[in-house]
């Protein structure tokens, strides 16, 4: 028996699939942890999902082609569609309170706070998304094949952005500590080596502050 929250999440997956957008987004944020559990990616892992936010990373703003009409379909399926007054980013809201947001990696000089995409939404543009886009895996979640970051990329990304997360920083740190014992240290080391100098410094800062430096940096 699914909880109301899980039913709402399934409704979101149904919407993204029906709109033809599933191949063009990566499920990130805490619901990726739920997908890890459903697909048994990490045996013994038990996430504590309390968030009402579902986040998707758009792979390429010019795909699919022709463009999808995700927001149009969302309205037809009973979602509320909002546009941020400051930057125009799109947010979908379910009657249960579940909120769906869309992100995309910054491009070029990265001056734009948001970018219009061919999946039919305007996505918030953020740095440090390459580690996710380059390290993904497809998993079965409910009746859908969903792309998520590899657990190692998920953790590295959370460490990189932790200093920018404000009130969510502590929650993210707990998620990292919960996942770390189950991860492949060789993959973690390789991913760390692929980061920019600035990103490596951020990971080091997090690892040292949270007592996981030996696990993350021990072989480097």
QUIURNOR-V362267 format. One record per residue. N is the residue number from 1. SS is DSSP state (a for helix, b for strand, c for the rest). PSI is psi as a letter, one per 30 degrees, with the letter a starting at -180 (* if undefined). OMEGA is omega in whole degrees, -180 to 180 (none if undefined). Layout:
BEGIN
n: [N/N]
ss: [SS/SS]
psi: [PSI/PSI]
omega: [OMEGA/OMEGA]
END
This chain:
BEGIN
n: [1/2/3/4/5/6/7/8/9/10/11/12/13/14/15/16/17/18/19/20/21/22/23/24/25/26/27/28/29/30/31/32/33/34/35/36/37/38/39/40/41/42/43/44/45/46/47/48/49/50/51/52/53/54/55/56/57/58/59/60/61/62/63/64/65/66/67/68/69/70/71/72/73/74/75/76/77/78/79/80/81/82/83/84/85/86/87/88/89/90/91/92/93/94/95/96/97/98/99/100/101/102/103/104/105/106/107/108/109/110/111/112/113/114/115/116/117/118/119/120/121/122/123/124/125/126/127/128/129/130/131/132/133/134/135/136/137/138/139/140/141/142/143/144/145/146/147/148/149/150/151/152/153/154/155/156/157/158/159/160/161/162/163/164/165/166/167/168/169/170/171/172/173/174/175/176/177/178/179/180/181/182/183/184/185/186/187/188/189/190/191/192/193/194/195/196/197/198/199/200/201/202/203/204/205/206/207/208/209/210/211/212/213/214/215/216/217/218/219/220]
ss: [c/c/c/a/a/a/a/a/a/a/a/a/a/a/a/a/a/a/c/c/c/a/a/a/b/b/b/b/c/a/a/a/a/a/a/a/a/a/c/c/c/c/c/c/c/c/c/c/c/c/c/c/b/b/b/b/b/b/c/c/c/c/c/c/c/c/c/c/c/a/a/a/a/a/a/a/c/c/c/b/b/b/b/c/c/c/c/c/c/b/b/b/b/c/c/c/c/c/b/b/b/b/b/b/b/c/c/c/c/c/c/c/c/b/b/b/c/c/c/c/c/b/b/b/b/b/c/c/c/a/a/a/a/c/c/b/b/b/b/b/b/c/c/b/b/b/b/b/b/c/a/a/a/a/a/a/a/a/a/a/a/a/a/a/c/a/a/a/a/a/a/a/a/a/a/a/a/a/a/a/c/c/c/c/a/a/a/a/a/a/a/a/a/c/c/c/a/a/a/a/a/a/a/a/a/a/a/a/a/c/c/c/a/a/a/a/a/c/c/c]
psi: [k/k/l/e/e/e/e/e/e/e/e/e/e/e/e/e/e/e/f/g/f/e/f/g/l/k/j/a/a/f/f/e/e/e/e/e/e/e/f/h/e/j/k/f/k/j/l/i/j/f/k/g/k/k/k/k/k/k/e/k/f/g/k/l/j/l/k/l/i/e/e/e/e/e/e/f/g/g/l/k/k/l/k/k/f/e/f/g/k/k/k/k/k/l/f/f/f/k/k/k/l/k/l/k/k/k/k/b/f/h/f/k/f/l/k/k/l/g/f/g/l/k/k/k/k/l/l/g/f/e/e/e/f/f/i/l/k/k/l/k/j/b/g/l/j/k/k/l/l/k/e/e/e/e/e/e/e/e/e/e/g/e/f/g/f/b/f/f/e/e/e/e/e/e/e/e/e/e/e/e/f/f/l/j/e/e/e/e/e/e/e/e/f/f/l/l/e/e/e/e/e/e/e/e/e/e/e/e/f/g/g/g/e/e/e/e/f/e/g/*]
omega: [-180/173/178/179/180/177/178/178/177/177/178/178/178/-179/-178/178/-177/-180/180/-174/-172/-180/-173/179/175/176/180/-178/-171/-179/172/177/176/179/176/-179/-178/-178/-179/178/-179/-179/179/-178/-180/-179/177/-174/178/-176/174/179/173/-176/175/174/179/-175/-174/-175/-178/178/1/176/4/-175/176/-179/-174/-177/178/179/180/179/179/-178/173/176/170/-179/180/176/-178/-176/-176/-175/175/-179/-176/175/175/-180/176/-177/178/-176/178/-179/-179/179/-175/-179/176/179/177/-177/176/180/176/-178/-177/178/-179/-179/174/-176/-180/172/174/177/170/-173/175/-178/-177/174/171/180/-176/-178/177/-176/-178/-176/-179/177/177/-180/175/179/-169/-178/-177/169/-173/175/178/173/169/-179/180/178/178/-178/179/-180/179/177/180/-173/-173/-179/-179/-169/176/-178/-178/-176/-178/178/179/179/177/179/178/-179/179/-177/-171/-177/-175/-172/179/-175/179/178/178/-179/-180/-180/177/-180/-179/-175/173/179/-180/-180/177/179/179/178/179/180/179/-175/180/-179/-175/173/-180/-177/-178/-179/-177/-170/-172/-177/-175/none]
END
